[in-house]
Amino acid sequence: MSLPTVGIIGVACSLLLMFIGMPVAFSLILTSFLFIGHIRGTFTALDIVGSEVFSTASNYLWAVVAFFVLMGFFALYARFGEEIYYTANKWLGHMSGGLGIATIGASTAFAGIVGDSLSVTTTMGTVALPEMRRYNYNDRLSTGVIAAGATIGPMIPPSMGFILYAILTEQSIGKLFIAGILPGLLLAVVFTASIYLRCRFNPELGPPGTKAIWRERLVSIKFGGPIAFLFLLVIGGIYAGIFTAIEGGGIGAAGAVIIGLAMKRYTWRSLSDALLGAGRVVGMIFLILVGAMMFTRFIAWCNLADAVREFMMGLALPPSVIILLILIIFLALGFVMDIMPLILIGVPIFHPVAMALGYDPVWFTVLLLITIQVGVITPPFAVILFAIKGLAKDIPIGTIYRGVFPFVMGTVLVIGIIFAVPPIATWLPSLLY
C-alpha cells in the first residue's frame, strides 16, 4: 500500500471517529499515533506524542491563543455584548428592520472582542432575539439575523480561525487579523442591505423600533465607547506595529478586565468563572493543537499533501477552477464539521495546492474561512442553528433553517466578490507589511 493511500485512510478514520462522537483532539491523536506507528514503528509514534506535547506547551506562539480566549471570557462575563447592542439599537433601531441591523452591527463589534462565533450567537441570541420578538419581528428574520451575525465573528480580529490557520501555515497572525477586517465589514454591509431592503418592501418582516432622541444616542456612547476603544487599542496597536499579536492579546485581556471592573460588572464569582472557563477552553485547544501537530506530521510523512497537489495540478484545469473545487470541498465538509477540525485537517492538505498555483496566501486564507462559515450555518448539522434553537425553544427548527437561507446567499455573494477582487483581502495587509 502506497504512503498517500495510507494518508487517505488515516484522514477518513479521523473523520469517522469525529462523526461517531469522539472528541476532535482524541480522534486526531489516536489516528496519528496508530498510523505513524504503522509507517515508522511504535517507538517513533510514542516519541512523537511526547515531543509534540512538550513542543506545543513550550511554544511561545501558542500564548496568543490563551490571551485572546481570556480576553473573550472577560468580555463575555462583563456583559459587553449587552452594552454594544444597546448602543447599536439607539442609533439604528428606528430604521426598517432596524433591530436586525442593530444586531448585525452589535455582532460585528462584539466579534472584535470575543472572536468566536458561538459566543456571539449566545450573547446576541440572549439580548437581541427577545427584543426583536417584542417588536413582532418575523421569526425567520430574527433567527436568521442572529445566525448571520455569528458568521462575521471569524472574520473580525481577534479570530481563533486566523490564529490556528496562521500557525499551521507559518503566516503572520497580525497580517491575517488585518486581512479579515474589510471582508468582515463587507459581510456586515451585505447583511445590513439585505435586512433593510426586505423590511422596506415588506414592513411586517421587521417593523421599525422606537426612535431614540439625540441625547439618548450620545449617552449610549458612554457604554459602547470603552469597548470600542479596547478593540481599537488591540488591533490598532498590532496594525501600527507597536506590539505583536501575542502582546496585543495580553493587553486586550488586561483591558477587558479593567473596563469590566470600572463598569462594576464583576463579582468574585463571575471573575473566577471567567478564569475557569478560559482555562477549560485553552486546555481543550491545547489538546487539539497537540493532535493537529501530530496529524500534520503524519500527513507530511505520507506525502499526502504532495500527492493531492500533483493530482489537482494534473487535472489540466485553470487555476481559478482548482481553487473553486477546493472551496466546494470545504463547503461540503462544513455542512457536517465544525470550523476548528476542518481547519486542522483540511488546511495542511489543501493550502500547499493554492500556494503551488501561485495565489496569495492571505487571500486564500480569507476566502477559505468565509467558505467554511457558510457550512457552519447551513443545515442539517449547523452548530450555530442548534444554539439558536436552544435559546428559542418555541421556534421550530424548520423556521430557523428557512430564516438563514437569504444570509447564506449573501455570504456566497461576498465569497464571489472577494474571489473576483482579491485586494479586498490583501490591501490592508499590504500597507502594513
C-alpha positions in Angstrom: 0.0 0.0 0.0 1.4 3.4 -1.0 2.0 6.1 1.6 -0.5 8.5 0.1 -3.1 5.8 0.3 -2.3 5.3 4.0 -2.7 9.0 4.4 -6.2 9.0 2.8 -7.2 6.1 5.0 -5.9 8.0 8.1 -7.9 11.1 7.2 -11.0 9.0 6.6 -10.6 7.3 10.0 -10.1 10.6 11.9 -13.3 12.0 10.3 -15.2 8.8 11.1 -14.1 9.0 14.7 -15.4 12.6 14.9 -18.7 11.7 13.3 -19.4 8.9 15.9 -18.8 11.3 18.7 -15.1 11.1 19.7 -13.7 14.5 20.7 -11.6 16.2 18.0 -8.4 16.1 20.0 -8.5 12.4 20.8 -9.5 11.4 17.3 -6.5 13.3 15.8 -4.1 12.0 18.4 -5.4 8.4 18.2 -5.4 8.3 14.4 -1.9 10.0 14.1 -0.5 7.6 16.7 -1.8 4.4 15.1 -0.8 5.4 11.5 2.6 6.8 12.4 3.2 3.6 14.3 2.2 1.7 11.1 4.6 3.8 9.0 7.5 4.3 11.3 7.0 1.9 14.2 5.5 2.1 17.7 8.6 3.7 19.4 8.6 6.5 16.9 4.9 7.1 17.4 5.4 7.2 21.2 8.3 9.6 20.8 6.2 11.9 18.6 3.4 12.0 21.2 5.9 13.1 23.9 7.8 15.6 21.7 4.6 17.3 20.4 3.1 17.7 23.9 6.4 19.3 25.0 6.9 21.5 21.9 3.3 22.7 21.9 3.4 23.5 25.7 6.7 25.4 25.3 6.0 27.2 22.1 5.6 30.9 22.8 3.4 31.4 19.8 0.6 29.5 21.5 0.3 32.2 24.2 -1.7 34.2 21.8 -4.5 31.6 22.0 -4.6 31.8 25.8 -4.6 35.6 25.9 -7.4 36.1 23.3 -9.5 33.4 24.9 -9.1 35.1 28.2 -10.0 38.4 26.7 -13.1 36.9 25.2 -14.2 35.4 28.5 -13.6 38.6 30.5 -15.8 40.4 27.9 -18.5 37.7 28.0 -18.8 37.8 31.8 -18.7 41.6 31.8 -21.8 41.5 29.5 -20.1 43.8 26.9 -22.4 42.4 24.3 -25.4 44.0 26.1 -23.7 47.4 26.0 -22.8 47.1 22.4 -26.3 46.1 21.4 -27.8 48.9 23.5 -25.6 51.4 21.7 -26.3 50.0 18.2 -30.0 49.9 18.9 -30.2 53.5 19.9 -28.6 54.6 16.6 -30.1 52.1 14.2 -33.2 50.6 15.8 -35.7 53.2 14.2 -35.0 52.1 10.6 -36.9 49.5 8.6 -35.5 46.2 10.1 -33.6 48.4 12.5 -33.4 45.9 15.3 -32.0 43.4 12.9 -29.5 45.9 11.5 -28.5 46.8 15.1 -28.0 43.1 15.8 -25.6 42.8 12.8 -23.7 45.9 13.9 -23.5 44.7 17.5 -22.4 41.2 16.4 -19.6 42.8 14.3 -18.4 44.9 17.2 -18.7 42.1 19.8 -16.8 39.8 17.5 -13.9 42.2 17.7 -13.7 41.4 21.4 -14.5 37.7 21.7 -13.5 36.4 18.2 -15.8 33.4 18.4 -19.0 32.5 16.5 -20.7 30.6 19.3 -20.1 33.4 21.9 -21.6 35.9 19.5 -24.6 33.7 18.9 -25.4 33.0 22.5 -24.9 36.7 23.5 -26.9 38.2 20.7 -29.5 35.5 20.9 -30.0 36.3 24.6 -30.0 40.1 24.2 -31.4 40.8 20.7 -33.7 37.9 20.0 -36.2 38.8 22.8 -36.2 42.5 21.7 -36.9 41.6 18.1 -39.8 39.3 19.1 -41.2 42.0 21.4 -41.5 44.2 18.3 -43.2 41.4 16.4 -40.3 40.6 14.0 -40.8 37.6 11.8 -39.2 34.6 13.5 -37.4 33.6 10.3 -35.8 37.0 10.0 -34.9 37.4 13.7 -33.3 33.9 13.9 -31.6 34.4 10.5 -30.1 37.7 11.7 -28.6 36.0 14.8 -27.0 33.3 12.7 -25.7 35.8 10.1 -24.1 37.9 12.8 -22.3 34.8 14.0 -20.6 34.3 10.6 -18.9 37.7 11.0 -17.1 36.6 14.1 -14.3 34.5 12.4 -13.5 37.4 10.1 -13.2 40.2 12.7 -10.0 40.1 14.7 -9.1 38.5 17.1 -10.3 35.4 15.3 -9.4 32.0 16.6 -9.7 30.6 13.0 -7.0 33.1 11.8 -4.7 32.2 14.7 -4.9 28.5 14.0 -4.5 29.0 10.3 -1.5 31.3 10.7 0.3 28.9 13.0 -0.4 25.8 10.8 0.8 27.6 7.6 3.6 29.7 9.3 1.9 33.0 8.4 1.8 36.3 10.4 -1.1 36.3 12.8 -1.2 40.1 12.8 -1.3 40.1 9.0 -4.3 37.7 8.9 -6.0 39.7 11.6 -5.8 42.9 9.5 -6.8 40.9 6.3 -10.1 39.9 7.9 -11.3 43.4 8.7 -12.6 44.5 5.2 -14.2 41.1 4.3 -15.9 41.1 7.7 -17.2 44.6 7.2 -18.3 43.6 3.7 -20.3 40.8 5.2 -21.9 43.2 7.6 -22.8 45.6 4.8 -24.3 42.9 2.6 -26.4 41.5 5.6 -27.5 45.0 6.5 -28.6 45.8 3.0 -30.5 42.5 2.8 -32.3 43.2 6.0 -33.2 46.8 5.1 -34.4 46.0 1.6 -36.5 43.0 2.7 -38.1 45.0 5.5 -38.6 48.1 3.3 -40.6 46.1 0.8 -42.4 44.0 3.4 -42.6 46.0 6.7 -44.3 43.2 8.5 -41.0 41.3 8.5 -39.3 43.8 10.7 -41.2 46.8 11.9 -39.1 49.9 12.9 -38.3 50.2 16.6 -38.6 53.3 18.8 -36.6 56.3 17.6 -34.2 57.4 20.2 -33.6 61.1 20.8 -30.1 62.5 20.2 -29.4 62.7 24.0 -30.1 59.0 24.3 -27.8 58.2 21.4 -25.0 60.3 22.8 -25.4 58.8 26.3 -25.3 55.3 24.7 -21.7 56.0 23.5 -20.7 56.2 27.1 -21.5 52.4 27.4 -20.2 51.3 24.0 -17.2 53.7 23.8 -14.8 52.0 26.2 -15.4 48.6 24.4 -14.7 50.2 21.0 -11.6 51.8 22.5 -10.4 48.3 23.6 -10.8 46.9 20.1 -9.0 49.9 18.5 -6.2 49.7 21.1 -5.6 46.0 20.4 -6.0 45.9 16.7 -4.6 49.4 16.1 -1.6 48.6 18.2 -0.9 45.4 16.1 -1.6 47.3 12.9 0.8 50.1 13.8 3.5 47.7 14.9 3.5 48.9 18.4 3.2 45.4 19.8 2.9 41.9 18.5 -0.3 39.8 18.3 0.8 38.0 21.5 1.3 41.2 23.3 -1.9 42.6 21.9 -3.8 39.6 23.3 -2.3 40.2 26.8 -3.2 43.9 26.6 -6.7 43.1 25.4 -7.2 40.6 28.3 -6.0 43.2 30.8 -8.0 45.9 29.2 -11.2 43.8 29.2 -10.9 43.1 33.0 -10.1 46.7 33.8 -13.1 48.1 31.8 -15.3 45.4 33.4 -14.2 46.4 36.9 -14.6 50.1 36.1 -18.2 49.4 34.9 -18.8 47.3 38.1 -19.7 44.2 36.1 -17.8 41.6 38.0 -18.2 39.7 41.2 -15.7 37.4 42.7 -17.8 34.5 41.4 -18.0 35.9 37.8 -14.3 36.6 37.7 -13.5 33.1 38.9 -16.0 31.6 36.4 -14.3 33.6 33.6 -10.9 32.3 34.5 -12.1 28.7 34.9 -14.0 28.9 31.6 -11.0 30.3 29.8 -8.8 27.6 31.4 -11.1 24.9 30.2 -11.2 26.2 26.6 -7.4 26.7 26.5 -6.9 23.2 27.8 -9.2 21.8 25.1 -7.5 23.8 22.4 -4.1 22.7 23.7 -5.0 19.0 23.3 -6.5 19.8 19.8 -3.2 21.5 18.9 -1.2 18.5 20.0 -3.3 16.3 17.8 -3.1 18.8 14.9 0.7 18.9 15.1 0.8 15.1 15.2 -1.7 14.9 12.3 0.3 17.4 10.2 3.5 15.3 10.7 1.6 12.2 9.7 0.3 13.9 6.5 3.9 15.1 5.7 5.3 11.6 6.2 2.6 10.1 3.9 3.4 12.7 1.2 -0.4 13.2 1.1 -0.2 17.0 0.5 2.3 16.4 -2.3 0.0 13.7 -3.8 -3.1 15.9 -3.7 -1.1 18.8 -5.2 0.2 16.7 -8.1 -3.3 15.2 -8.7 -5.0 18.6 -8.8 -2.3 20.2 -10.9 -2.6 17.3 -13.3 -6.3 18.0 -13.9 -5.5 20.4 -16.7 -7.9 22.9 -15.3 -7.4 26.7 -15.0 -6.0 27.6 -11.5 -9.2 29.5 -10.6 -11.3 26.4 -11.2 -9.0 24.3 -9.0 -9.4 26.9 -6.2 -13.1 26.8 -6.8 -13.0 23.0 -6.4 -11.1 23.3 -3.1 -13.7 25.8 -1.8 -16.5 23.4 -2.8 -14.8 20.6 -0.9 -14.5 22.8 2.2 -18.1 24.0 1.8 -19.4 20.4 1.7 -17.3 19.4 4.7 -18.5 22.5 6.6 -22.1 21.1 6.4 -21.1 18.3 8.8 -17.9 19.6 10.6 -17.2 22.5 12.9 -14.7 25.2 11.9 -11.8 24.1 14.1 -11.4 20.4 13.0 -12.0 21.4 9.4 -9.1 23.9 9.5 -6.8 21.4 11.4 -7.5 18.5 8.9 -8.0 20.3 5.6 -5.5 23.2 5.7 -2.3 21.0 5.8 -3.6 19.1 2.7 -5.1 21.9 0.5 -3.1 25.0 1.4 0.0 23.8 -0.4 -2.1 23.4 -3.6 -3.1 27.0 -3.6 0.5 28.1 -2.9 1.7 25.9 -5.8 -0.8 27.7 -8.1 0.8 31.0 -7.1 -2.1 32.5 -5.2 -1.6 35.0 -2.3 -1.8 33.0 1.0 -3.6 35.8 2.7 -6.3 36.0 0.1 -6.7 32.2 0.1 -6.9 32.1 3.9 -9.7 34.7 4.0 -11.6 33.0 1.2 -11.4 29.6 2.8 -12.5 30.8 6.3 -15.6 32.6 4.8 -16.4 29.4 2.8 -16.2 27.3 6.0 -18.6 29.7 7.7 -21.2 29.1 5.0 -21.2 25.4 6.0 -21.3 26.2 9.7 -24.7 28.0 9.3 -26.1 25.6 6.7 -28.4 22.7 7.7 -28.5 19.9 8.7 -25.6 19.9 11.2 -25.1 23.6 11.8 -24.0 24.1 15.4 -25.0 27.8 15.3 -28.5 27.0 14.3 -28.9 24.4 17.1 -27.6 27.0 19.5 -30.3 29.4 18.4 -32.9 26.7 18.8 -31.7 26.2 22.4 -32.3 29.9 23.0 -35.7 30.0 21.3 -37.3 26.6 22.1 -40.7 27.6 20.8 -39.4 28.4 17.3 -39.5 25.3 15.0 -36.1 24.3 13.7 -37.5 24.4 10.2 -38.3 28.1 10.7 -34.6 28.7 11.7 -33.4 26.7 8.6 -35.5 28.9 6.3 -34.5 32.1 8.0 -30.8 31.6 7.5 -31.1 30.9 3.7 -31.0 34.5 2.5 -27.9 35.2 4.6 -26.2 32.0 3.2 -26.8 33.5 -0.2 -25.4 36.8 1.0 -22.3 35.1 2.2 -21.9 33.3 -1.1 -22.1 36.7 -2.8 -19.3 38.0 -0.6 -17.2 34.9 -1.4 -17.7 35.7 -5.1 -16.8 39.3 -4.7 -13.5 38.5 -2.8 -12.7 35.8 -5.4 -13.0 38.3 -8.2 -11.5 41.3 -6.3 -8.5 39.9 -4.1 -7.4 43.4 -2.9 -10.4 43.4 -0.5 -8.4 40.8 1.5 -4.9 41.9 0.6 -4.9 45.7 0.5 -4.8 46.4 4.3 -2.1 43.8 5.0 0.0 45.2 2.1 0.0 48.6 3.8 1.4 47.0 7.0 3.9 44.5 5.6 
